[in-house]
Amino acid sequence: MSSHPPASPSQPPPNPPAKTGAAPKEPAIRFTRAGALWSALIAGFLILILLLIFITQNTAETPFTFLGWHWNLPLGVAILLAAVVGGLITVAVGTARMLQLRRAAKKHHAARGRG
């Protein structure tokens, strides 16, 4: 028989004895830009593969009309072109906004330097 009283449900179990010869744990590898770039490349290639599958499955010629111009393109190519043009417009607007904020920050920094 044990001389210890039974543990009550409200008390946590006793801690196990500490190991004296155990080596300290090495810290986990932290987030790096190279790791993020590698993950972005993998995601980009997966998206590219999906786009290629989409384009090859949507090869039916479709007529398009824009501002009096008429032409035929495969549907998959037309949708891809629309996405690329939309992305380029987004990049242009974002670049303009970043330049605007940079200019405002330079003015603010110059005004604080004079005062």
All heavy atoms as an XYZ file, in Angstrom:
859
protein
N       0.824     -1.181      0.000
C       0.000      0.000      0.000
C       0.867      1.243      0.000
O       1.901      1.291      0.622
C      -0.876      0.050      1.245
C      -2.107     -0.757      1.142
S      -3.333      0.169      1.988
C      -4.659     -0.033      0.960
N       0.364      2.252     -0.654
C       1.070      3.512     -0.769
C       0.717      4.396      0.406
O      -0.409      4.411      0.880
C       0.681      4.167     -2.084
O       1.141      5.499     -2.109
N       1.704      5.206      0.837
C       1.439      6.108      1.948
C       0.886      7.445      1.480
O       0.563      8.286      2.285
C       2.725      6.324      2.755
O       3.690      6.942      1.926
N       0.797      7.661      0.140
C       0.260      8.912     -0.389
C      -1.260      8.884     -0.386
O      -1.866      7.871     -0.720
C       0.734      9.121     -1.839
C       2.223      9.269     -1.959
N       2.880     10.410     -1.592
C       3.155      8.405     -2.408
C       4.173     10.233     -1.814
N       4.369      9.027     -2.311
N      -1.886     10.016     -0.029
C      -3.350     10.052     -0.085
C      -3.788     10.117     -1.549
O      -3.048     10.575     -2.410
C      -3.713     11.331      0.671
C      -2.502     12.180      0.597
C      -1.328     11.234      0.510
N      -4.977      9.650     -1.872
C      -5.454      9.720     -3.259
C      -5.584     11.177     -3.701
O      -5.966     12.045     -2.926
C      -6.808      9.011     -3.217
C      -7.214      9.019     -1.791
C      -5.965      9.085     -0.965
N      -5.226     11.430     -4.973
C      -5.293     12.798     -5.500
C      -6.743     13.199     -5.691
O      -7.550     12.429     -6.195
C      -4.552     12.876     -6.833
N      -7.074     14.398     -5.257
C      -8.438     14.860     -5.442
C      -8.580     15.431     -6.847
O      -7.608     15.872     -7.444
C      -8.779     15.911     -4.385
O      -8.037     17.076     -4.640
N      -9.790     15.440     -7.422
C      -9.974     15.927     -8.775
C      -9.627     17.412     -8.936
O      -9.309     17.858    -10.011
C     -11.452     15.697     -9.066
C     -12.022     14.988     -7.907
C     -11.000     14.942     -6.835
N      -9.646     18.199     -7.855
C      -9.374     19.626     -7.985
C      -7.877     19.932     -7.963
O      -7.468     21.025     -8.291
C     -10.081     20.404     -6.879
O      -9.550     20.002     -5.639
N      -7.040     18.973     -7.565
C      -5.605     19.211     -7.501
C      -4.938     18.652     -8.759
O      -5.259     17.549     -9.199
C      -5.007     18.519     -6.274
C      -5.459     19.120     -4.964
C      -4.850     18.360     -3.793
O      -4.371     17.248     -3.961
N      -4.903     18.967     -2.620
N      -3.984     19.422     -9.329
C      -3.278     18.900    -10.492
C      -2.342     17.775    -10.071
O      -1.915     17.716     -8.925
C      -2.498     20.113    -11.010
C      -2.347     21.012     -9.837
C      -3.553     20.752     -8.961
N      -2.025     16.880    -10.979
C      -1.112     15.791    -10.624
C       0.271     16.361    -10.331
O       0.637     17.433    -10.818
C      -1.097     14.901    -11.869
C      -1.568     15.780    -12.981
C      -2.455     16.811    -12.355
N       1.062     15.668     -9.524
C       2.385     16.194     -9.187
C       3.267     16.247    -10.438
O       3.122     15.448    -11.358
C       2.916     15.204     -8.157
C       2.100     13.976     -8.335
C       0.782     14.407     -8.902
N       4.186     17.232    -10.454
C       5.090     17.370    -11.586
C       6.107     16.238    -11.590
O       6.600     15.848    -10.540
C       5.847     18.706    -11.502
C       4.936     19.885    -11.719
O       3.897     19.750    -12.355
N       5.305     21.022    -11.173
N       6.442     15.731    -12.792
C       7.467     14.687    -12.844
C       8.821     15.304    -12.514
O       9.036     16.498    -12.693
C       7.413     14.204    -14.292
C       6.781     15.304    -15.060
C       5.897     16.026    -14.090
N       9.743     14.501    -12.027
C      11.053     15.051    -11.677
C      11.756     15.575    -12.924
O      11.622     15.035    -14.013
C      11.799     13.866    -11.074
C      11.024     12.653    -11.457
C       9.633     13.089    -11.771
N      12.492     16.671    -12.761
C      13.195     17.284    -13.883
C      14.375     16.416    -14.288
O      15.048     15.830    -13.442
C      13.669     18.677    -13.499
N      14.619     16.344    -15.586
C      15.767     15.594    -16.086
C      17.000     16.478    -15.938
O      17.031     17.605    -16.402
C      15.565     15.217    -17.557
C      14.423     14.258    -17.766
C      14.306     13.922    -19.230
C      13.130     13.000    -19.476
N      12.948     12.697    -20.882
N      18.006     15.944    -15.331
C      19.191     16.748    -15.085
C      20.150     16.736    -16.267
O      20.850     17.710    -16.500
C      19.921     16.249    -13.828
O      20.197     14.865    -14.007
C      19.073     16.479    -12.597
N      20.190     15.686    -17.051
C      21.149     15.591    -18.143
C      20.573     15.979    -19.492
O      21.232     15.819    -20.505
N      19.358     16.495    -19.546
C      18.728     16.818    -20.825
C      19.327     18.102    -21.397
O      19.540     19.073    -20.680
C      17.229     16.986    -20.648
N      19.584     18.078    -22.710
C      20.116     19.262    -23.386
C      18.983     20.259    -23.599
O      17.840     19.872    -23.786
C      20.713     18.864    -24.735
N      19.299     21.571    -23.553
C      18.235     22.565    -23.781
C      17.712     22.465    -25.210
O      18.455     22.145    -26.131
C      18.926     23.907    -23.535
C      20.384     23.632    -23.660
C      20.588     22.177    -23.311
N      16.435     22.733    -25.354
C      15.809     22.669    -26.679
C      16.326     23.792    -27.552
O      16.473     24.916    -27.099
C      14.286     22.813    -26.561
C      13.552     21.542    -26.517
C      12.069     21.844    -26.627
C      11.296     20.602    -26.910
N       9.888     20.845    -27.011
N      16.572     23.481    -28.835
C      16.976     24.522    -29.778
C      15.733     25.288    -30.201
O      14.668     24.700    -30.358
C      17.645     23.903    -30.997
C      18.998     23.308    -30.695
C      19.691     22.830    -31.950
O      19.416     23.384    -33.028
O      20.484     21.905    -31.836
N      15.853     26.591    -30.397
C      14.676     27.353    -30.828
C      14.248     26.930    -32.225
O      15.075     26.524    -33.046
C      15.153     28.807    -30.808
C      16.638     28.728    -30.895
C      17.025     27.415    -30.253
N      12.975     27.024    -32.481
C      12.444     26.668    -33.805
C      12.971     27.660    -34.833
O      13.268     28.812    -34.514
C      10.920     26.695    -33.785
N      13.093     27.202    -36.077
C      13.564     28.079    -37.135
C      12.505     29.133    -37.382
O      11.332     28.828    -37.555
C      13.859     27.277    -38.413
C      15.003     26.308    -38.132
C      14.216     28.196    -39.555
C      15.312     25.375    -39.254
N      12.960     30.389    -37.425
C      12.024     31.498    -37.566
C      11.660     31.721    -39.026
O      12.272     31.175    -39.928
C      12.638     32.759    -36.981
C      12.823     32.640    -35.493
C      13.422     33.843    -34.840
N      13.425     35.050    -35.618
C      14.271     36.032    -35.440
N      15.198     35.928    -34.526
N      14.216     37.125    -36.176
N      10.680     32.572    -39.227
C      10.225     32.967    -40.554
C      11.343     33.711    -41.275
O      11.988     34.585    -40.702
C       8.992     33.873    -40.407
C       8.522     34.479    -41.691
C       7.716     33.748    -42.539
C       8.885     35.762    -42.053
C       7.272     34.299    -43.718
C       8.451     36.317    -43.234
C       7.641     35.581    -44.072
N      11.574     33.367    -42.551
C      12.578     34.073    -43.342
C      11.964     34.529    -44.651
O      10.977     33.969    -45.122
C      13.784     33.165    -43.661
O      13.342     32.066    -44.457
C      14.444     32.660    -42.389
N      12.582     35.543    -45.242
C      12.098     36.032    -46.529
C      12.305     34.986    -47.616
O      11.492     34.860    -48.524
C      12.802     37.326    -46.903
C      12.393     38.488    -46.044
C      13.077     39.747    -46.481
N      12.724     40.834    -45.580
C      13.257     42.014    -45.632
N      14.175     42.291    -46.521
N      12.881     42.944    -44.792
N      13.400     34.266    -47.539
C      13.656     33.225    -48.533
C      12.586     32.136    -48.463
O      12.121     31.637    -49.485
C      15.045     32.623    -48.323
N      12.182     31.787    -47.255
C      11.116     30.795    -47.100
C       9.792     31.295    -47.645
O       9.041     30.545    -48.274
N       9.505     32.564    -47.415
C       8.267     33.151    -47.939
C       8.305     33.197    -49.458
O       7.306     32.913    -50.116
C       8.062     34.551    -47.369
N       9.479     33.540    -50.021
C       9.621     33.578    -51.474
C       9.423     32.193    -52.062
O       8.745     32.024    -53.084
C      10.995     34.132    -51.852
C      11.319     34.170    -53.341
C      10.344     35.089    -54.060
C      12.748     34.623    -53.558
N       9.996     31.190    -51.420
C       9.858     29.812    -51.899
C       8.384     29.389    -51.872
O       7.885     28.793    -52.827
C      10.706     28.886    -51.039
C      10.772     27.499    -51.534
C      10.208     26.395    -50.970
C      11.441     27.036    -52.721
N      10.484     25.289    -51.726
C      11.243     25.656    -52.802
C      12.181     27.671    -53.705
C      11.752     24.896    -53.846
C      12.694     26.914    -54.738
C      12.478     25.544    -54.797
N       7.677     29.720    -50.809
C       6.250     29.379    -50.719
C       5.447     30.107    -51.790
O       4.542     29.530    -52.398
C       5.709     29.756    -49.337
O       6.381     29.040    -48.342
N       5.781     31.365    -52.040
C       5.081     32.134    -53.070
C       5.339     31.558    -54.453
O       4.429     31.506    -55.291
C       5.505     33.597    -53.016
N       6.564     31.118    -54.714
C       6.869     30.495    -56.001
C       6.081     29.207    -56.207
O       5.543     28.965    -57.290
C       8.374     30.202    -56.113
C       9.254     31.388    -56.446
C      10.725     31.003    -56.350
C       8.950     31.900    -57.836
N       5.999     28.399    -55.184
C       5.238     27.147    -55.285
C       3.768     27.453    -55.544
O       3.138     26.853    -56.415
C       5.420     26.291    -54.011
C       6.864     25.766    -53.955
C       4.433     25.141    -53.970
C       7.221     25.082    -52.658
N       3.196     28.409    -54.803
C       1.794     28.785    -55.006
C       1.592     29.335    -56.414
O       0.603     29.016    -57.086
C       1.366     29.817    -53.966
N       2.534     30.146    -56.900
C       2.435     30.695    -58.246
C       2.459     29.613    -59.317
O       1.693     29.667    -60.286
N       3.320     28.633    -59.148
C       3.373     27.543    -60.124
C       2.098     26.706    -60.099
O       1.616     26.259    -61.139
C       4.594     26.653    -59.902
C       5.848     27.216    -60.504
C       6.947     27.460    -59.711
C       5.930     27.524    -61.852
C       8.105     27.994    -60.245
C       7.080     28.053    -62.398
C       8.175     28.292    -61.602
N       1.527     26.489    -58.920
C       0.264     25.747    -58.844
C      -0.855     26.512    -59.557
O      -1.658     25.928    -60.282
C      -0.104     25.469    -57.390
C       0.791     24.467    -56.660
C       0.404     24.382    -55.189
C       0.723     23.097    -57.317
N      -0.897     27.831    -59.355
C      -1.906     28.644    -60.036
C      -1.679     28.614    -61.544
O      -2.628     28.522    -62.326
C      -1.891     30.084    -59.484
C      -2.429     30.084    -58.053
C      -2.700     31.030    -60.357
C      -2.248     31.394    -57.321
N      -0.415     28.670    -61.961
C      -0.091     28.609    -63.387
C      -0.550     27.291    -64.008
O      -1.127     27.275    -65.104
C       1.410     28.793    -63.594
C       1.901     28.797    -65.033
C       1.295     29.973    -65.793
C       3.413     28.856    -65.073
N      -0.362     26.206    -63.294
C      -0.811     24.898    -63.794
C      -2.329     24.895    -63.938
O      -2.866     24.412    -64.945
C      -0.324     23.773    -62.862
C       1.201     23.614    -62.995
C      -1.021     22.457    -63.154
C       1.821     22.724    -61.944
N      -3.029     25.425    -62.946
C      -4.496     25.490    -63.030
C      -4.953     26.360    -64.201
O      -5.910     26.020    -64.900
C      -5.077     26.016    -61.720
C      -4.951     25.081    -60.516
C      -5.442     25.781    -59.245
C      -5.714     23.792    -60.744
N      -4.260     27.483    -64.439
C      -4.603     28.341    -65.569
C      -4.383     27.625    -66.901
O      -5.198     27.742    -67.818
C      -3.780     29.631    -65.531
C      -4.255     30.705    -64.577
C      -3.236     31.823    -64.483
C      -5.596     31.253    -65.006
N      -3.284     26.901    -67.018
C      -3.019     26.163    -68.253
C      -4.087     25.103    -68.504
O      -4.537     24.916    -69.642
C      -1.627     25.540    -68.207
C      -0.468     26.521    -68.327
C       0.856     25.809    -68.093
C      -0.484     27.188    -69.686
N      -4.500     24.425    -67.455
C      -5.580     23.435    -67.602
C      -6.859     24.131    -68.044
O      -7.566     23.661    -68.949
C      -5.782     22.665    -66.278
C      -4.576     21.775    -66.002
C      -7.065     21.833    -66.324
C      -4.559     21.169    -64.610
N      -7.172     25.277    -67.431
C      -8.377     26.019    -67.794
C      -8.338     26.434    -69.264
O      -9.321     26.296    -69.985
C      -8.513     27.254    -66.885
C      -9.654     28.149    -67.251
C     -10.948     27.816    -66.878
C      -9.441     29.310    -67.969
C     -12.008     28.637    -67.214
C     -10.498     30.136    -68.310
C     -11.781     29.796    -67.935
N      -7.205     26.954    -69.709
C      -7.095     27.423    -71.092
C      -7.222     26.262    -72.071
O      -7.906     26.373    -73.090
C      -5.766     28.181    -71.289
C      -5.837     29.522    -70.555
C      -5.474     28.420    -72.763
C      -4.516     30.255    -70.493
N      -6.583     25.140    -71.771
C      -6.661     24.003    -72.699
C      -8.057     23.399    -72.751
O      -8.429     22.799    -73.761
C      -5.637     22.916    -72.331
O      -5.847     22.503    -70.987
C      -4.215     23.421    -72.509
N      -8.845     23.555    -71.703
C     -10.196     23.015    -71.705
C     -11.211     23.996    -72.300
O     -12.339     23.603    -72.581
C     -10.632     22.637    -70.288
C      -9.910     21.418    -69.760
C     -10.363     21.056    -68.361
O     -11.005     21.838    -67.664
N     -10.022     19.854    -67.928
N     -10.844     25.244    -72.500
C     -11.757     26.260    -73.035
C     -11.165     26.857    -74.307
O     -10.798     28.027    -74.354
C     -12.004     27.361    -71.988
C     -12.800     26.849    -70.818
O     -14.001     26.661    -70.923
N     -12.119     26.597    -69.711
N     -11.095     26.030    -75.341
C     -10.471     26.459    -76.595
C     -11.487     26.869    -77.654
O     -11.092     27.190    -78.777
C      -9.582     25.334    -77.155
O     -10.376     24.166    -77.325
C      -8.421     25.046    -76.224
N     -12.757     26.882    -77.331
C     -13.773     27.252    -78.323
C     -13.610     28.723    -78.704
O     -13.497     29.598    -77.846
C     -15.172     27.015    -77.760
N     -13.579     28.996    -80.013
C     -13.472     30.369    -80.507
C     -14.737     31.143    -80.132
O     -15.849     30.658    -80.307
C     -13.307     30.379    -82.027
C     -11.944     29.896    -82.482
C     -10.858     30.937    -82.313
O     -11.129     32.125    -82.547
O      -9.742     30.542    -81.935
N     -14.542     32.339    -79.606
C     -15.646     33.177    -79.169
C     -15.490     34.561    -79.807
O     -14.403     35.127    -79.753
C     -15.636     33.320    -77.634
O     -15.600     32.014    -77.061
C     -16.856     34.042    -77.128
N     -16.566     35.106    -80.387
C     -16.455     36.443    -80.981
C     -16.497     37.530    -79.897
O     -17.241     37.429    -78.924
C     -17.678     36.538    -81.889
C     -18.653     35.576    -81.314
C     -17.851     34.486    -80.655
N     -15.659     38.563    -80.070
C     -15.617     39.685    -79.149
C     -15.759     40.982    -79.928
O     -15.272     41.102    -81.048
C     -14.292     39.706    -78.367
C     -14.173     38.581    -77.388
C     -13.545     37.401    -77.749
C     -14.702     38.692    -76.126
C     -13.442     36.355    -76.860
C     -14.611     37.651    -75.226
C     -13.973     36.476    -75.596
N     -16.410     41.963    -79.322
C     -16.555     43.293    -79.913
C     -16.255     44.309    -78.832
O     -16.774     44.225    -77.710
C     -17.994     43.497    -80.430
O     -18.296     42.466    -81.350
C     -18.143     44.849    -81.090
N     -15.380     45.286    -79.178
C     -15.024     46.329    -78.231
C     -14.743     47.604    -79.004
O     -13.837     47.656    -79.841
C     -13.801     45.913    -77.406
C     -13.379     46.929    -76.388
C     -14.160     47.161    -75.256
C     -12.221     47.657    -76.550
C     -13.778     48.099    -74.313
C     -11.834     48.595    -75.604
C     -12.612     48.818    -74.484
N     -15.509     48.639    -78.743
C     -15.353     49.942    -79.388
C     -15.258     49.839    -80.907
O     -14.415     50.456    -81.548
C     -14.107     50.658    -78.840
C     -14.134     51.022    -77.353
C     -12.802     51.624    -76.931
C     -15.268     51.963    -77.034
N     -16.095     49.031    -81.477
C     -16.126     48.888    -82.927
C     -15.161     47.858    -83.485
O     -15.209     47.544    -84.672
N     -14.255     47.350    -82.674
C     -13.350     46.293    -83.133
C     -14.042     44.955    -82.951
O     -14.715     44.701    -81.953
C     -12.056     46.291    -82.335
C     -11.223     47.523    -82.482
C     -11.172     48.364    -83.547
C     -10.322     48.052    -81.515
N     -10.299     49.371    -83.317
C      -9.749     49.214    -82.059
C      -9.935     47.668    -80.236
C      -8.809     49.977    -81.387
C      -9.003     48.429    -79.571
C      -8.451     49.580    -80.147
N     -13.834     44.036    -83.904
C     -14.412     42.692    -83.840
C     -13.278     41.685    -84.020
O     -12.463     41.831    -84.925
C     -15.445     42.491    -84.952
C     -16.530     43.522    -84.959
N     -17.572     43.498    -84.071
C     -16.722     44.633    -85.729
C     -18.362     44.529    -84.294
N     -17.859     45.245    -85.294
N     -13.245     40.695    -83.179
C     -12.236     39.637    -83.322
C     -12.715     38.379    -82.629
O     -13.659     38.405    -81.841
C     -10.871     40.096    -82.791
C     -10.794     40.256    -81.296
C     -10.388     39.335    -80.396
C     -11.144     41.411    -80.534
N     -10.458     39.839    -79.128
C     -10.911     41.115    -79.179
C     -11.633     42.682    -80.854
C     -11.141     42.019    -78.156
C     -11.846     43.578    -79.829
C     -11.611     43.255    -78.502
N     -12.034     37.261    -82.906
C     -12.335     35.970    -82.287
C     -11.103     35.504    -81.503
O      -9.974     35.628    -81.971
C     -12.671     34.917    -83.340
C     -13.986     35.195    -84.017
O     -14.877     35.784    -83.424
N     -14.103     34.786    -85.269
N     -11.356     34.995    -80.318
C     -10.302     34.436    -79.468
C     -10.843     33.194    -78.769
O     -12.053     33.100    -78.516
C      -9.904     35.421    -78.371
C      -8.914     36.525    -78.668
C      -8.730     37.400    -77.432
C      -7.589     35.967    -79.098
N      -9.957     32.260    -78.413
C     -10.408     31.178    -77.533
C     -10.864     31.763    -76.189
O     -10.260     32.715    -75.680
C      -9.162     30.316    -77.352
C      -8.302     30.627    -78.524
C      -8.591     32.062    -78.856
N     -11.920     31.212    -75.645
C     -12.505     31.752    -74.413
C     -11.498     31.788    -73.269
O     -11.399     32.785    -72.543
C     -13.732     30.928    -74.012
C     -14.474     31.379    -72.763
C     -14.989     32.790    -72.955
C     -15.605     30.428    -72.455
N     -10.714     30.733    -73.088
C      -9.720     30.685    -72.004
C      -8.687     31.783    -72.134
O      -8.304     32.424    -71.149
N      -8.228     32.039    -73.356
C      -7.244     33.098    -73.592
C      -7.865     34.467    -73.306
O      -7.220     35.335    -72.705
C      -6.702     33.026    -75.042
C      -5.820     34.213    -75.345
C      -5.953     31.726    -75.263
N      -9.104     34.675    -73.719
C      -9.775     35.958    -73.485
C      -9.917     36.235    -71.984
O      -9.666     37.359    -71.532
C     -11.141     35.970    -74.160
N     -10.290     35.223    -71.216
C     -10.450     35.417    -69.776
C      -9.091     35.668    -69.130
O      -8.957     36.521    -68.246
C     -11.182     34.220    -69.141
C     -12.627     34.193    -69.634
C     -11.126     34.269    -67.627
C     -13.417     32.992    -69.199
N      -8.056     34.948    -69.578
C      -6.717     35.177    -69.045
C      -6.237     36.594    -69.358
O      -5.675     37.275    -68.494
C      -5.730     34.157    -69.620
C      -4.284     34.306    -69.168
C      -4.172     34.099    -67.667
C      -3.396     33.338    -69.913
N      -6.465     37.066    -70.582
C      -6.081     38.432    -70.941
C      -6.811     39.461    -70.084
O      -6.227     40.452    -69.652
C      -6.347     38.686    -72.422
C      -5.355     38.050    -73.394
C      -5.821     38.274    -74.832
C      -3.967     38.589    -73.184
N      -8.089     39.227    -69.836
C      -8.857     40.147    -68.986
C      -8.278     40.179    -67.567
O      -8.166     41.254    -66.959
C     -10.323     39.744    -68.960
N      -7.890     39.022    -67.045
C      -7.296     38.973    -65.701
C      -5.956     39.696    -65.673
O      -5.648     40.428    -64.719
C      -7.138     37.524    -65.256
N      -5.140     39.514    -66.717
C      -3.836     40.181    -66.770
C      -4.005     41.694    -66.849
O      -3.326     42.449    -66.146
C      -2.994     39.644    -67.957
C      -1.783     40.507    -68.212
C      -2.583     38.201    -67.695
N      -4.928     42.163    -67.689
C      -5.162     43.608    -67.800
C      -5.676     44.163    -66.467
O      -5.248     45.233    -66.022
C      -6.138     43.914    -68.956
C      -6.595     45.360    -68.927
C      -5.486     43.592    -70.288
N      -6.567     43.438    -65.808
C      -7.048     43.865    -64.486
C      -5.917     43.937    -63.472
O      -5.843     44.872    -62.667
N      -5.009     42.962    -63.498
C      -3.855     42.980    -62.599
C      -2.937     44.151    -62.874
O      -2.431     44.792    -61.947
N      -2.713     44.453    -64.165
C      -1.857     45.586    -64.524
C      -2.470     46.913    -64.078
O      -1.765     47.809    -63.611
C      -1.587     45.598    -66.025
C      -0.678     44.477    -66.534
C      -0.602     44.512    -68.055
C       0.695     44.570    -65.910
N      -3.782     47.032    -64.197
C      -4.458     48.249    -63.723
C      -4.305     48.375    -62.205
O      -4.025     49.460    -61.676
C      -5.947     48.250    -64.140
C      -6.055     48.429    -65.662
C      -6.733     49.335    -63.405
C      -7.449     48.219    -66.207
N      -4.443     47.256    -61.494
C      -4.281     47.263    -60.040
C      -2.864     47.678    -59.655
O      -2.666     48.473    -58.724
C      -4.599     45.871    -59.464
O      -5.933     45.518    -59.824
C      -4.448     45.836    -57.959
N      -1.863     47.146    -60.354
C      -0.471     47.510    -60.075
C      -0.244     48.999    -60.341
O       0.427     49.689    -59.559
C       0.492     46.641    -60.920
C       1.902     47.201    -60.905
C       0.484     45.212    -60.420
N      -0.803     49.521    -61.433
C      -0.626     50.938    -61.763
C      -1.239     51.834    -60.686
O      -0.613     52.809    -60.247
C      -1.246     51.248    -63.124
N      -2.435     51.497    -60.236
C      -3.097     52.302    -59.200
C      -2.324     52.206    -57.887
O      -2.110     53.214    -57.195
C      -4.568     51.856    -59.021
C      -5.198     52.487    -57.794
C      -5.371     52.183    -60.267
N      -1.882     51.006    -57.523
C      -1.107     50.834    -56.292
C       0.207     51.587    -56.334
O       0.623     52.199    -55.344
N       0.882     51.562    -57.493
C       2.142     52.295    -57.634
C       1.918     53.792    -57.500
O       2.688     54.487    -56.813
C       2.791     51.974    -58.995
O       3.014     50.568    -59.079
C       4.104     52.708    -59.172
N       0.867     54.302    -58.125
C       0.565     55.733    -58.018
C       0.307     56.113    -56.563
O       0.782     57.157    -56.095
C      -0.634     56.087    -58.890
N      -0.405     55.277    -55.840
C      -0.703     55.576    -54.434
C       0.565     55.536    -53.585
O       0.764     56.385    -52.701
C      -1.746     54.588    -53.894
C      -2.119     54.798    -52.456
C      -2.813     56.112    -52.240
N      -3.204     56.242    -50.843
C      -3.329     57.373    -50.212
N      -3.145     58.502    -50.858
N      -3.667     57.411    -48.956
N       1.447     54.571    -53.828
C       2.693     54.499    -53.064
C       3.567     55.720    -53.325
O       4.171     56.275    -52.396
C       3.456     53.219    -53.390
C       2.866     51.990    -52.738
S       3.891     50.525    -52.921
C       3.556     50.074    -54.598
N       3.642     56.145    -54.578
C       4.420     57.345    -54.900
C       3.829     58.573    -54.226
O       4.561     59.435    -53.722
C       4.491     57.537    -56.414
C       5.334     56.507    -57.176
C       5.202     56.724    -58.681
C       6.779     56.567    -56.740
N       2.491     58.659    -54.192
C       1.817     59.784    -53.541
C       2.135     59.797    -52.041
O       2.452     60.844    -51.479
C       0.307     59.667    -53.772
C      -0.508     60.767    -53.170
C      -2.000     60.513    -53.323
O      -2.446     59.360    -53.310
N      -2.767     61.574    -53.480
N       2.075     58.636    -51.404
C       2.374     58.565    -49.970
C       3.840     58.859    -49.693
O       4.181     59.518    -48.697
C       1.998     57.185    -49.430
C       0.509     56.889    -49.355
C       0.265     55.434    -48.975
C      -0.177     57.822    -48.372
N       4.744     58.400    -50.564
C       6.164     58.666    -50.388
C       6.447     60.164    -50.491
O       7.216     60.717    -49.704
C       6.970     57.890    -51.434
C       8.466     57.981    -51.206
C       9.221     57.098    -52.159
N       8.902     55.721    -51.876
C       9.036     54.737    -52.760
N       9.490     54.995    -53.968
N       8.744     53.498    -52.443
N       5.818     60.823    -51.466
C       5.982     62.264    -51.636
C       5.473     63.002    -50.392
O       6.131     63.930    -49.893
C       5.225     62.726    -52.881
C       5.884     63.878    -53.584
C       5.234     64.219    -54.898
N       5.212     63.081    -55.814
C       4.129     62.667    -56.473
N       2.996     63.292    -56.337
N       4.193     61.632    -57.273
N       4.322     62.610    -49.881
C       3.769     63.254    -48.683
C       4.677     63.019    -47.478
O       4.871     63.932    -46.656
C       2.366     62.721    -48.404
N       5.261     61.832    -47.360
C       6.152     61.542    -46.238
C       7.421     62.386    -46.324
O       7.925     62.872    -45.304
C       6.505     60.059    -46.215
N       7.949     62.581    -47.537
C       9.142     63.417    -47.699
C       8.843     64.859    -47.307
O       9.647     65.515    -46.638
C       9.643     63.365    -49.146
C      10.416     62.114    -49.469
C      10.934     62.162    -50.898
C      11.669     60.896    -51.262
N      12.160     60.925    -52.649
N       7.679     65.372    -47.706
C       7.290     66.742    -47.345
C       7.168     66.873    -45.836
O       7.627     67.837    -45.230
C       5.965     67.125    -48.003
C       6.075     67.475    -49.458
C       4.711     67.896    -49.997
C       4.761     68.180    -51.476
N       3.436     68.549    -52.012
N       6.533     65.881    -45.213
C       6.339     65.905    -43.766
C       7.694     65.851    -43.060
O       7.937     66.579    -42.079
C       5.451     64.739    -43.336
C       5.199     64.665    -41.872
N       4.394     65.567    -41.216
C       5.650     63.809    -40.926
C       4.359     65.275    -39.939
N       5.126     64.198    -39.734
N       8.591     65.005    -43.545
C       9.914     64.872    -42.931
C      10.705     66.165    -43.094
O      11.387     66.610    -42.157
C      10.665     63.701    -43.575
C      12.001     63.450    -42.965
N      12.147     62.987    -41.686
C      13.254     63.595    -43.470
C      13.434     62.867    -41.412
N      14.129     63.225    -42.485
N      10.631     66.809    -44.275
C      11.341     68.064    -44.498
C      10.773     69.163    -43.611
O      11.521     69.998    -43.071
C      11.234     68.468    -45.976
N       9.448     69.213    -43.427
C       8.823     70.237    -42.579
C       9.227     70.056    -41.127
O       9.439     71.042    -40.413
C       7.305     70.167    -42.731
N       9.370     68.835    -40.648
C       9.775     68.591    -39.260
C      11.248     68.965    -39.053
O      11.630     69.416    -37.988
C       9.596     67.126    -38.891
C       8.148     66.765    -38.648
C       8.030     65.360    -38.173
N       8.187     65.350    -36.717
C       8.293     64.249    -35.999
N       8.296     63.076    -36.585
N       8.396     64.311    -34.709
N      12.057     68.797    -40.109
C      13.479     69.128    -40.005
C      13.713     70.621    -39.886
O      14.637     71.067    -39.239
N      12.858     71.422    -40.535
C      13.006     72.886    -40.500
C      12.537     73.467    -39.162
O      13.021     74.489    -38.738
C      12.196     73.533    -41.634
C      12.963     73.522    -42.941
C      12.245     74.360    -43.937
N      11.411     73.463    -44.743
C      10.328     73.827    -45.378
N       9.890     75.044    -45.290
N       9.654     72.979    -46.117
N      11.516     72.851    -38.578
C      10.880     73.438    -37.401
C      11.588     73.187    -36.173
O      12.195     73.677    -35.392
